[in-house]
């Protein structure tokens, strides 16, 4: 009798028009009896008292794709094996519901979009047609992500979750060029109704609707994938098509007895994931389904983003006490030493991103120190540390490429739980506002770049506007004229309930107390393991010292030189730039490696033997290097120079002496060669076309070359010969 008490309580609550929260408290994750399921689902999906929308349907079936819809419905119902009388009724219900849904929402039906499969569990409830429609519409709006299509946001987010929890598995799938939309489309578009049996779907949805968490489908899918990781690793050498087929049908093996454990594991992965991505992506991924195309906001994300609110709140003692098994961050500040010393969170471990290129050995020592400090923080149960690494950049796009390179190096080593703070230090600075003195360590308003830029911008704003502008207009002005702070300000404005102005003084005082007490602990570890070389000192691991490199000035041509005809009728602009850092080139509108390539290059023959290729009589010189992509990813490669071309060959992992030709550029197409001021070995080759007296840059390649001075000199000389 005690075991069934909850059923009596549930039935009574349903009669008293209970809420979804009350149902969750009564059921506590139990499966719902068949007799009570229709009422429970209607309460959970908030359609119990909804009006009959189908009464507006004129029963005219005249959609442009009506014949396709009817054919798919009939074929689906035939596969169910119902009696002929039942088939007619089911076909009529499904076609009516979907036809009205398309007309009501101005949507287009497409084969295999999951709509028909989504209706099957609802039809099993044996409700009247209007109630079935209301359930269908509510599930689509509440639990089915928008635009479950190829390259949709939903699949970019899912890949980031795979990368966060199982980077090795993600790398295997990426290497095979298997994206989530190729195998998980039906999982998301139908909440597994397309692949699991009806009894499994009913039990799964019982638990799903009690949770009222639309993001649970991501963690159910993640559980499905990680549970099969051993099988995936075992078949990783098979063809892409075989692996995709295996992944697609994985949910078919799920049985009714597995559902509770399956959903429990999904909940576990959810608690082990930063939650701010849910807040940031809720409106983008879920809500009323429409034909509006959403932008791919996370298609180029290097790893899972974390909001400043979650990071700061995570450091409080109350947060640690209330959720001891949740996410605990170990913050890694990757800004240059001078910026870190002008203001930082006292709980942050400093890992200078400059070390990665200037002092590789010191960088590796620092990384080892970071890992030891992290382990020690976990062992002593410090609120300043945890197993989840959150990396922090400056929030300035031109500098954060080095932070991205550091993050990419951790991801390449399959480091678990890697995230990146959205907006970087600028977001933290903006979040604390007037409480900065209490919450930031060693903050110096004079040396702090964010403070100085805001001050300059404020002055400009006052000069341009004699009238006193509102705080909103000031923020807009800063965003429009100062791109480096736009990201953090936009993020702050988009999440109003997390705005610093709505945070209580008590919260800041508590956070401040925690940060001050943990400061000595973190800094003690920091000084043990980190060594920041003097900016003006020698770079021991590079080919030349900073003093030597300052004399480097490879000059190809100038307006006063008499070297013959101008390059393509344009003033020569290829040179080694050492006066300033070049801004990052915008790659949004083109694909690296396609534009400006040699037209005679046959990409079908791009796999080569590296050593044989280097020994070819046409090769003048070769250099070991690394490709550096805009997101910080790095690939071991060779730069090969011939009389007429610059070629980049990427090493193929686990295949000795095998390489892939990634770039084959005519030397004449190079219009600019630049080196970063702080990282002389990071060389950018830019290609372009003339436009009057100016150049339009169409493409670029960025390489990290240990022998950069020699490489650029050889390439420069041969460009001159070509001219």
LUMDO-456716 format. One record per residue (C-alpha): x, y, z. Coordinates in steps of 0.05 Angstrom, whole numbers, padded with zeros to 5 digits. Layout:
REM residues N
(site (X, Y, Z)),
...
***
This chain:
REM residues 723
(site (00000, 00000, 00000)),
(site (00057, 00047, 00017)),
(site (00086, 00037, -00053)),
(site (00020, 00060, -00085)),
(site (00007, 00119, -00039)),
(site (00039, 00167, -00090)),
(site (-00011, 00144, -00143)),
(site (-00070, 00162, -00099)),
(site (-00037, 00229, -00084)),
(site (-00024, 00241, -00158)),
(site (-00096, 00225, -00177)),
(site (-00121, 00271, -00123)),
(site (-00075, 00327, -00145)),
(site (-00098, 00321, -00217)),
(site (-00170, 00329, -00194)),
(site (-00150, 00392, -00156)),
(site (-00118, 00422, -00219)),
(site (-00046, 00417, -00194)),
(site (00015, 00449, -00225)),
(site (00073, 00416, -00260)),
(site (00117, 00428, -00199)),
(site (00069, 00390, -00155)),
(site (00069, 00332, -00204)),
(site (00144, 00330, -00203)),
(site (00145, 00329, -00126)),
(site (00095, 00272, -00124)),
(site (00123, 00229, -00180)),
(site (00197, 00241, -00165)),
(site (00219, 00212, -00232)),
(site (00172, 00152, -00232)),
(site (00138, 00129, -00296)),
(site (00065, 00149, -00302)),
(site (00009, 00097, -00303)),
(site (-00025, 00092, -00372)),
(site (-00092, 00115, -00344)),
(site (-00063, 00180, -00316)),
(site (-00013, 00195, -00371)),
(site (-00059, 00239, -00414)),
(site (-00077, 00284, -00355)),
(site (-00005, 00288, -00330)),
(site (00023, 00306, -00399)),
(site (-00030, 00359, -00409)),
(site (-00012, 00391, -00342)),
(site (00063, 00386, -00355)),
(site (00055, 00417, -00424)),
(site (00007, 00471, -00400)),
(site (-00049, 00454, -00448)),
(site (-00101, 00426, -00400)),
(site (-00149, 00485, -00408)),
(site (-00127, 00507, -00478)),
(site (-00182, 00522, -00528)),
(site (-00197, 00480, -00589)),
(site (-00152, 00510, -00642)),
(site (-00172, 00461, -00696)),
(site (-00242, 00492, -00697)),
(site (-00210, 00546, -00740)),
(site (-00189, 00494, -00792)),
(site (-00229, 00500, -00857)),
(site (-00214, 00427, -00876)),
(site (-00183, 00450, -00942)),
(site (-00121, 00409, -00959)),
(site (-00088, 00453, -01011)),
(site (-00016, 00462, -00988)),
(site (00037, 00463, -01044)),
(site (00069, 00402, -01012)),
(site (00003, 00368, -00994)),
(site (00015, 00307, -01037)),
(site (00083, 00295, -01005)),
(site (00053, 00302, -00936)),
(site (-00004, 00254, -00951)),
(site (00043, 00203, -00982)),
(site (00090, 00204, -00921)),
(site (00031, 00198, -00873)),
(site (00002, 00138, -00909)),
(site (00069, 00104, -00914)),
(site (00083, 00115, -00840)),
(site (00014, 00088, -00819)),
(site (00022, 00027, -00864)),
(site (00085, 00009, -00827)),
(site (00047, 00009, -00761)),
(site (00007, -00052, -00781)),
(site (-00061, -00027, -00757)),
(site (-00128, -00052, -00783)),
(site (-00155, -00018, -00846)),
(site (-00208, 00020, -00807)),
(site (-00157, 00046, -00757)),
(site (-00110, 00066, -00813)),
(site (-00162, 00112, -00845)),
(site (-00174, 00146, -00778)),
(site (-00101, 00154, -00761)),
(site (-00083, 00180, -00830)),
(site (-00139, 00231, -00825)),
(site (-00118, 00255, -00756)),
(site (-00045, 00262, -00774)),
(site (-00057, 00297, -00840)),
(site (-00108, 00345, -00809)),
(site (-00062, 00363, -00751)),
(site (-00001, 00375, -00794)),
(site (-00038, 00412, -00848)),
(site (-00069, 00461, -00798)),
(site (-00001, 00467, -00762)),
(site (00033, 00488, -00827)),
(site (-00022, 00538, -00844)),
(site (-00027, 00566, -00773)),
(site (00049, 00575, -00767)),
(site (00065, 00588, -00840)),
(site (00114, 00529, -00840)),
(site (00133, 00481, -00895)),
(site (00131, 00405, -00884)),
(site (00191, 00366, -00906)),
(site (00201, 00291, -00909)),
(site (00237, 00262, -00848)),
(site (00230, 00325, -00807)),
(site (00205, 00284, -00747)),
(site (00134, 00313, -00744)),
(site (00097, 00248, -00760)),
(site (00139, 00207, -00712)),
(site (00128, 00259, -00658)),
(site (00053, 00249, -00665)),
(site (00054, 00174, -00655)),
(site (00063, 00173, -00579)),
(site (00009, 00227, -00574)),
(site (-00041, 00188, -00615)),
(site (-00030, 00128, -00568)),
(site (-00062, 00170, -00512)),
(site (-00128, 00166, -00551)),
(site (-00148, 00238, -00539)),
(site (-00193, 00278, -00584)),
(site (-00160, 00309, -00644)),
(site (-00158, 00381, -00617)),
(site (-00124, 00358, -00552)),
(site (-00073, 00318, -00592)),
(site (-00059, 00380, -00633)),
(site (-00048, 00423, -00571)),
(site (00001, 00372, -00543)),
(site (00038, 00368, -00609)),
(site (00044, 00444, -00615)),
(site (00067, 00451, -00542)),
(site (00121, 00398, -00550)),
(site (00146, 00430, -00614)),
(site (00150, 00499, -00581)),
(site (00178, 00476, -00514)),
(site (00223, 00416, -00526)),
(site (00242, 00412, -00600)),
(site (00301, 00458, -00617)),
(site (00290, 00507, -00673)),
(site (00318, 00491, -00741)),
(site (00339, 00419, -00733)),
(site (00373, 00424, -00801)),
(site (00443, 00415, -00828)),
(site (00491, 00465, -00797)),
(site (00437, 00488, -00747)),
(site (00455, 00520, -00680)),
(site (00429, 00459, -00643)),
(site (00484, 00415, -00672)),
(site (00539, 00466, -00660)),
(site (00519, 00468, -00586)),
(site (00516, 00392, -00583)),
(site (00586, 00385, -00612)),
(site (00612, 00434, -00559)),
(site (00581, 00391, -00505)),
(site (00615, 00329, -00533)),
(site (00681, 00367, -00535)),
(site (00671, 00389, -00463)),
(site (00657, 00320, -00435)),
(site (00695, 00274, -00482)),
(site (00746, 00312, -00525)),
(site (00778, 00247, -00550)),
(site (00712, 00222, -00577)),
(site (00698, 00290, -00608)),
(site (00766, 00290, -00642)),
(site (00752, 00221, -00672)),
(site (00687, 00244, -00702)),
(site (00717, 00310, -00726)),
(site (00774, 00273, -00759)),
(site (00723, 00232, -00798)),
(site (00685, 00296, -00813)),
(site (00624, 00268, -00779)),
(site (00581, 00325, -00753)),
(site (00523, 00315, -00705)),
(site (00471, 00334, -00757)),
(site (00490, 00272, -00796)),
(site (00469, 00223, -00742)),
(site (00429, 00261, -00689)),
(site (00379, 00298, -00732)),
(site (00322, 00250, -00716)),
(site (00341, 00248, -00642)),
(site (00329, 00322, -00633)),
(site (00272, 00332, -00683)),
(site (00228, 00277, -00652)),
(site (00255, 00269, -00580)),
(site (00278, 00199, -00600)),
(site (00209, 00179, -00625)),
(site (00239, 00165, -00694)),
(site (00289, 00114, -00668)),
(site (00263, 00084, -00602)),
(site (00204, 00037, -00592)),
(site (00137, 00066, -00569)),
(site (00141, 00037, -00498)),
(site (00211, 00067, -00490)),
(site (00188, 00135, -00516)),
(site (00127, 00137, -00469)),
(site (00170, 00123, -00408)),
(site (00224, 00172, -00430)),
(site (00174, 00227, -00442)),
(site (00142, 00214, -00373)),
(site (00209, 00231, -00341)),
(site (00225, 00286, -00392)),
(site (00162, 00327, -00381)),
(site (00169, 00323, -00306)),
(site (00238, 00355, -00310)),
(site (00212, 00415, -00350)),
(site (00282, 00425, -00378)),
(site (00283, 00433, -00454)),
(site (00359, 00422, -00455)),
(site (00352, 00351, -00429)),
(site (00351, 00325, -00501)),
(site (00423, 00349, -00508)),
(site (00445, 00307, -00448)),
(site (00404, 00247, -00468)),
(site (00440, 00249, -00535)),
(site (00507, 00260, -00501)),
(site (00493, 00200, -00456)),
(site (00476, 00158, -00517)),
(site (00541, 00177, -00551)),
(site (00588, 00169, -00491)),
(site (00555, 00103, -00472)),
(site (00577, 00076, -00540)),
(site (00646, 00107, -00541)),
(site (00682, 00039, -00538)),
(site (00644, 00014, -00599)),
(site (00657, 00080, -00635)),
(site (00732, 00076, -00621)),
(site (00732, 00003, -00644)),
(site (00702, 00022, -00712)),
(site (00737, 00089, -00722)),
(site (00778, 00060, -00781)),
(site (00715, 00041, -00819)),
(site (00684, 00085, -00872)),
(site (00648, 00149, -00853)),
(site (00582, 00121, -00879)),
(site (00587, 00059, -00835)),
(site (00601, 00100, -00773)),
(site (00544, 00148, -00787)),
(site (00496, 00090, -00797)),
(site (00518, 00059, -00731)),
(site (00510, 00124, -00693)),
(site (00442, 00139, -00723)),
(site (00409, 00074, -00700)),
(site (00442, 00071, -00631)),
(site (00377, 00090, -00594)),
(site (00342, 00030, -00625)),
(site (00377, -00015, -00575)),
(site (00347, 00023, -00515)),
(site (00297, -00019, -00476)),
(site (00244, 00000, -00426)),
(site (00285, -00025, -00367)),
(site (00342, 00021, -00388)),
(site (00302, 00085, -00390)),
(site (00308, 00106, -00316)),
(site (00383, 00095, -00315)),
(site (00389, 00129, -00383)),
(site (00354, 00192, -00358)),
(site (00392, 00191, -00292)),
(site (00458, 00192, -00330)),
(site (00433, 00249, -00372)),
(site (00418, 00288, -00308)),
(site (00488, 00273, -00283)),
(site (00520, 00302, -00346)),
(site (00474, 00362, -00340)),
(site (00498, 00377, -00269)),
(site (00571, 00369, -00292)),
(site (00562, 00423, -00346)),
(site (00564, 00499, -00338)),
(site (00493, 00524, -00339)),
(site (00501, 00593, -00370)),
(site (00500, 00566, -00441)),
(site (00427, 00548, -00427)),
(site (00410, 00619, -00408)),
(site (00449, 00648, -00467)),
(site (00420, 00600, -00518)),
(site (00348, 00590, -00493)),
(site (00315, 00640, -00539)),
(site (00359, 00621, -00598)),
(site (00344, 00546, -00592)),
(site (00274, 00541, -00564)),
(site (00207, 00577, -00569)),
(site (00153, 00585, -00621)),
(site (00175, 00550, -00685)),
(site (00176, 00596, -00745)),
(site (00207, 00599, -00814)),
(site (00256, 00654, -00792)),
(site (00328, 00633, -00803)),
(site (00372, 00641, -00741)),
(site (00445, 00659, -00747)),
(site (00497, 00606, -00729)),
(site (00520, 00640, -00665)),
(site (00566, 00584, -00642)),
(site (00590, 00554, -00708)),
(site (00661, 00582, -00697)),
(site (00664, 00573, -00622)),
(site (00730, 00541, -00599)),
(site (00699, 00510, -00537)),
(site (00639, 00516, -00490)),
(site (00627, 00589, -00469)),
(site (00615, 00609, -00397)),
(site (00582, 00674, -00375)),
(site (00615, 00721, -00325)),
(site (00555, 00715, -00279)),
(site (00563, 00640, -00272)),
(site (00638, 00645, -00262)),
(site (00633, 00697, -00206)),
(site (00574, 00663, -00172)),
(site (00612, 00597, -00175)),
(site (00667, 00626, -00130)),
(site (00620, 00640, -00072)),
(site (00621, 00595, -00010)),
(site (00545, 00590, -00012)),
(site (00546, 00564, -00083)),
(site (00597, 00510, -00064)),
(site (00556, 00489, -00004)),
(site (00490, 00486, -00041)),
(site (00517, 00446, -00100)),
(site (00578, 00407, -00078)),
(site (00572, 00358, -00136)),
(site (00563, 00411, -00189)),
(site (00612, 00449, -00233)),
(site (00672, 00479, -00196)),
(site (00716, 00524, -00239)),
(site (00791, 00532, -00238)),
(site (00801, 00599, -00270)),
(site (00862, 00609, -00316)),
(site (00879, 00681, -00334)),
(site (00917, 00680, -00400)),
(site (00929, 00755, -00408)),
(site (00999, 00784, -00414)),
(site (01035, 00797, -00347)),
(site (01027, 00873, -00351)),
(site (00952, 00867, -00359)),
(site (00946, 00815, -00304)),
(site (00985, 00859, -00256)),
(site (00938, 00917, -00270)),
(site (00877, 00880, -00243)),
(site (00853, 00808, -00237)),
(site (00809, 00761, -00198)),
(site (00848, 00736, -00139)),
(site (00823, 00665, -00151)),
(site (00855, 00664, -00220)),
(site (00918, 00625, -00238)),
(site (00961, 00666, -00286)),
(site (00984, 00629, -00348)),
(site (01015, 00682, -00394)),
(site (00996, 00665, -00466)),
(site (01058, 00702, -00491)),
(site (01100, 00645, -00461)),
(site (01072, 00596, -00511)),
(site (01109, 00629, -00569)),
(site (01165, 00666, -00534)),
(site (01187, 00614, -00483)),
(site (01157, 00545, -00499)),
(site (01197, 00510, -00444)),
(site (01174, 00560, -00392)),
(site (01103, 00552, -00418)),
(site (01105, 00477, -00408)),
(site (01132, 00488, -00337)),
(site (01076, 00536, -00324)),
(site (01025, 00486, -00350)),
(site (01052, 00433, -00303)),
(site (01047, 00483, -00246)),
(site (00976, 00498, -00266)),
(site (00957, 00424, -00264)),
(site (00990, 00414, -00196)),
(site (00957, 00476, -00168)),
(site (00890, 00453, -00194)),
(site (00899, 00384, -00163)),
(site (00919, 00415, -00096)),
(site (00857, 00460, -00098)),
(site (00813, 00399, -00109)),
(site (00846, 00360, -00053)),
(site (00836, 00416, -00002)),
(site (00765, 00429, -00027)),
(site (00781, 00501, -00044)),
(site (00726, 00545, -00073)),
(site (00780, 00575, -00116)),
(site (00792, 00510, -00154)),
(site (00757, 00453, -00187)),
(site (00765, 00403, -00244)),
(site (00731, 00449, -00294)),
(site (00782, 00495, -00329)),
(site (00755, 00563, -00349)),
(site (00803, 00604, -00391)),
(site (00802, 00680, -00389)),
(site (00827, 00727, -00443)),
(site (00827, 00803, -00447)),
(site (00762, 00809, -00487)),
(site (00802, 00844, -00542)),
(site (00797, 00806, -00607)),
(site (00867, 00820, -00632)),
(site (00898, 00795, -00568)),
(site (00853, 00736, -00553)),
(site (00879, 00696, -00611)),
(site (00937, 00678, -00564)),
(site (00888, 00657, -00510)),
(site (00853, 00614, -00562)),
(site (00920, 00582, -00580)),
(site (00930, 00564, -00507)),
(site (00860, 00535, -00503)),
(site (00870, 00497, -00568)),
(site (00934, 00466, -00539)),
(site (00895, 00438, -00480)),
(site (00840, 00412, -00527)),
(site (00892, 00378, -00571)),
(site (00915, 00339, -00510)),
(site (00842, 00316, -00500)),
(site (00835, 00355, -00435)),
(site (00766, 00347, -00406)),
(site (00721, 00404, -00380)),
(site (00752, 00462, -00419)),
(site (00712, 00527, -00426)),
(site (00724, 00600, -00445)),
(site (00696, 00661, -00409)),
(site (00651, 00702, -00455)),
(site (00677, 00773, -00461)),
(site (00741, 00758, -00422)),
(site (00769, 00806, -00370)),
(site (00729, 00864, -00400)),
(site (00664, 00827, -00382)),
(site (00688, 00818, -00310)),
(site (00708, 00891, -00306)),
(site (00639, 00912, -00332)),
(site (00603, 00864, -00286)),
(site (00634, 00889, -00221)),
(site (00628, 00963, -00238)),
(site (00631, 01005, -00175)),
(site (00649, 00944, -00133)),
(site (00714, 00934, -00171)),
(site (00758, 00955, -00112)),
(site (00728, 00901, -00068)),
(site (00727, 00846, -00120)),
(site (00789, 00855, -00162)),
(site (00860, 00846, -00137)),
(site (00915, 00898, -00152)),
(site (00868, 00939, -00196)),
(site (00903, 01000, -00224)),
(site (00855, 01048, -00260)),
(site (00914, 01082, -00294)),
(site (00945, 01019, -00323)),
(site (00881, 00980, -00332)),
(site (00866, 00979, -00407)),
(site (00790, 00974, -00397)),
(site (00789, 01034, -00351)),
(site (00833, 01077, -00397)),
(site (00792, 01060, -00458)),
(site (00726, 01074, -00424)),
(site (00754, 01140, -00400)),
(site (00777, 01160, -00470)),
(site (00711, 01140, -00499)),
(site (00673, 01177, -00446)),
(site (00712, 01240, -00463)),
(site (00696, 01232, -00537)),
(site (00623, 01222, -00521)),
(site (00622, 01287, -00480)),
(site (00657, 01326, -00535)),
(site (00608, 01302, -00588)),
(site (00546, 01312, -00546)),
(site (00535, 01375, -00505)),
(site (00472, 01346, -00476)),
(site (00476, 01295, -00421)),
(site (00465, 01227, -00452)),
(site (00433, 01168, -00417)),
(site (00471, 01108, -00392)),
(site (00442, 01067, -00449)),
(site (00467, 01116, -00502)),
(site (00536, 01117, -00470)),
(site (00539, 01041, -00473)),
(site (00518, 01043, -00547)),
(site (00571, 01095, -00562)),
(site (00625, 01053, -00529)),
(site (00602, 00991, -00567)),
(site (00602, 01027, -00634)),
(site (00670, 01060, -00627)),
(site (00706, 01008, -00585)),
(site (00699, 00937, -00613)),
(site (00742, 00908, -00558)),
(site (00687, 00920, -00506)),
(site (00626, 00906, -00549)),
(site (00624, 00832, -00535)),
(site (00621, 00838, -00461)),
(site (00572, 00896, -00462)),
(site (00526, 00860, -00509)),
(site (00528, 00798, -00466)),
(site (00513, 00839, -00405)),
(site (00454, 00874, -00438)),
(site (00426, 00809, -00466)),
(site (00421, 00779, -00398)),
(site (00386, 00834, -00359)),
(site (00370, 00791, -00299)),
(site (00444, 00780, -00290)),
(site (00462, 00853, -00299)),
(site (00508, 00881, -00246)),
(site (00458, 00934, -00228)),
(site (00410, 00880, -00204)),
(site (00462, 00844, -00162)),
(site (00458, 00860, -00089)),
(site (00514, 00892, -00049)),
(site (00511, 00831, -00004)),
(site (00531, 00786, -00062)),
(site (00591, 00828, -00078)),
(site (00614, 00831, -00006)),
(site (00609, 00755, 00000)),
(site (00647, 00745, -00065)),
(site (00699, 00795, -00044)),
(site (00710, 00759, 00022)),
(site (00719, 00692, -00013)),
(site (00767, 00721, -00064)),
(site (00810, 00757, -00012)),
(site (00817, 00694, 00030)),
(site (00837, 00652, -00030)),
(site (00885, 00703, -00058)),
(site (00946, 00681, -00019)),
(site (00931, 00608, -00033)),
(site (00928, 00617, -00108)),
(site (00986, 00666, -00112)),
(site (01030, 00620, -00072)),
(site (01022, 00566, -00125)),
(site (01030, 00617, -00179)),
(site (01098, 00641, -00158)),
(site (01122, 00569, -00149)),
(site (01109, 00550, -00221)),
(site (01103, 00612, -00265)),
(site (01161, 00652, -00292)),
(site (01145, 00713, -00334)),
(site (01206, 00734, -00374)),
(site (01223, 00807, -00381)),
(site (01190, 00834, -00443)),
(site (01256, 00865, -00464)),
(site (01297, 00804, -00448)),
(site (01326, 00752, -00494)),
(site (01280, 00699, -00522)),
(site (01323, 00638, -00507)),
(site (01283, 00587, -00546)),
(site (01277, 00629, -00610)),
(site (01325, 00634, -00667)),
(site (01343, 00706, -00649)),
(site (01338, 00752, -00590)),
(site (01289, 00810, -00585)),
(site (01347, 00859, -00595)),
(site (01369, 00823, -00657)),
(site (01298, 00818, -00684)),
(site (01288, 00893, -00674)),
(site (01338, 00904, -00730)),
(site (01297, 00860, -00777)),
(site (01269, 00902, -00833)),
(site (01260, 00862, -00897)),
(site (01241, 00915, -00947)),
(site (01218, 00893, -01016)),
(site (01198, 00958, -01049)),
(site (01178, 01029, -01037)),
(site (01152, 01087, -01077)),
(site (01222, 01113, -01087)),
(site (01255, 01048, -01107)),
(site (01272, 01036, -01180)),
(site (01260, 00962, -01185)),
(site (01224, 00962, -01251)),
(site (01149, 00960, -01262)),
(site (01101, 00965, -01204)),
(site (01071, 00901, -01178)),
(site (01005, 00894, -01215)),
(site (01003, 00970, -01222)),
(site (00997, 00977, -01147)),
(site (01047, 01008, -01098)),
(site (01085, 00950, -01067)),
(site (01060, 00933, -00997)),
(site (01093, 00868, -00979)),
(site (01139, 00879, -00920)),
(site (01155, 00855, -00851)),
(site (01114, 00899, -00804)),
(site (01148, 00911, -00738)),
(site (01117, 00977, -00717)),
(site (01049, 00952, -00697)),
(site (01006, 00890, -00691)),
(site (00964, 00875, -00751)),
(site (00890, 00868, -00735)),
(site (00862, 00798, -00745)),
(site (00836, 00788, -00815)),
(site (00761, 00775, -00820)),
(site (00752, 00705, -00848)),
(site (00676, 00706, -00844)),
(site (00664, 00716, -00918)),
(site (00714, 00668, -00948)),
(site (00744, 00600, -00937)),
(site (00817, 00594, -00920)),
(site (00857, 00555, -00971)),
(site (00809, 00566, -01030)),
(site (00820, 00637, -01055)),
(site (00885, 00655, -01091)),
(site (00907, 00583, -01097)),
(site (00944, 00561, -01159)),
(site (00892, 00549, -01213)),
(site (00933, 00490, -01241)),
(site (00936, 00454, -01174)),
(site (00900, 00387, -01175)),
(site (00876, 00378, -01104)),
(site (00860, 00304, -01117)),
(site (00935, 00289, -01113)),
(site (00948, 00326, -01048)),
(site (00974, 00267, -01005)),
(site (01050, 00263, -01011)),
(site (01113, 00235, -00981)),
(site (01142, 00295, -00945)),
(site (01216, 00277, -00949)),
(site (01211, 00259, -01023)),
(site (01175, 00324, -01037)),
(site (01227, 00365, -00999)),
(site (01284, 00333, -01039)),
(site (01253, 00353, -01106)),
(site (01301, 00393, -01149)),
(site (01252, 00452, -01153)),
(site (01250, 00461, -01078)),
(site (01295, 00517, -01054)),
(site (01284, 00511, -00979)),
(site (01236, 00478, -00929)),
(site (01219, 00499, -00858)),
(site (01186, 00461, -00802)),
(site (01127, 00503, -00778)),
(site (01056, 00502, -00751)),
(site (00993, 00527, -00784)),
(site (00954, 00573, -00738)),
(site (00880, 00580, -00752)),
(site (00839, 00640, -00731)),
(site (00809, 00601, -00672)),
(site (00878, 00584, -00646)),
(site (00882, 00512, -00671)),
(site (00953, 00492, -00692)),
(site (00976, 00437, -00740)),
(site (01047, 00411, -00750)),
(site (01067, 00428, -00821)),
(site (01123, 00444, -00870)),
(site (01132, 00510, -00907)),
(site (01164, 00494, -00975)),
(site (01192, 00548, -01021)),
(site (01204, 00539, -01096)),
(site (01224, 00589, -01149)),
(site (01151, 00604, -01163)),
(site (01108, 00579, -01106)),
(site (01099, 00578, -01031)),
(site (01071, 00510, -01008)),
(site (01046, 00487, -00940)),
(site (01043, 00412, -00926)),
(site (01006, 00389, -00863)),
(site (01032, 00326, -00830)),
(site (00981, 00270, -00827)),
(site (00974, 00245, -00756)),
(site (00996, 00173, -00743)),
(site (01023, 00167, -00815)),
(site (01098, 00173, -00816)),
(site (01126, 00218, -00871)),
(site (01057, 00229, -00901)),
(site (01030, 00299, -00912)),
(site (00973, 00336, -00944)),
(site (00983, 00397, -00987)),
(site (00939, 00450, -00955)),
(site (00965, 00512, -00991)),
(site (00998, 00522, -01058)),
(site (01006, 00597, -01073)),
(site (01042, 00631, -01130)),
(site (01094, 00678, -01100)),
(site (01066, 00735, -01143)),
(site (01000, 00730, -01105)),
(site (01033, 00751, -01039)),
(site (01020, 00825, -01027)),
(site (01037, 00831, -00953)),
(site (01079, 00794, -00901)),
(site (01070, 00815, -00829)),
(site (01097, 00793, -00762)),
(site (01064, 00805, -00695)),
(site (01102, 00855, -00653)),
(site (01105, 00810, -00592)),
(site (01113, 00745, -00630)),
(site (01163, 00754, -00686)),
(site (01158, 00681, -00708)),
(site (01083, 00685, -00721)),
(site (01081, 00705, -00794)),
(site (01019, 00723, -00835)),
(site (01021, 00719, -00911)),
(site (00966, 00759, -00944)),
(site (00941, 00754, -01015)),
(site (00899, 00803, -01054)),
(site (00878, 00837, -01118)),
(site (00888, 00909, -01141)),
(site (00831, 00959, -01136)),
(site (00856, 01025, -01164)),
(site (00912, 01050, -01120)),
(site (00894, 01003, -01064)),
(site (00891, 00928, -01051)),
(site (00833, 00884, -01032)),
(site (00859, 00829, -00986)),
(site (00824, 00765, -01007)),
(site (00859, 00711, -00966)),
(site (00914, 00697, -00916)),
(site (00956, 00641, -00884)),
(site (00984, 00647, -00814)),
(site (01046, 00604, -00796)),
(site (01088, 00597, -00734)),
(site (01159, 00589, -00762)),
(site (01218, 00579, -00714)),
(site (01265, 00604, -00770)),
(site (01219, 00662, -00790)),
(site (01273, 00712, -00809)),
(site (01306, 00664, -00858)),
(site (01240, 00640, -00887)),
(site (01213, 00710, -00899)),
(site (01279, 00733, -00929)),
(site (01281, 00676, -00979)),
(site (01208, 00687, -00998)),
(site (01218, 00762, -01004)),
(site (01279, 00754, -01050)),
(site (01242, 00707, -01096)),
(site (01182, 00753, -01099)),
(site (01229, 00807, -01123)),
(site (01257, 00760, -01175)),
(site (01186, 00746, -01199)),
(site (01175, 00821, -01205)),
***
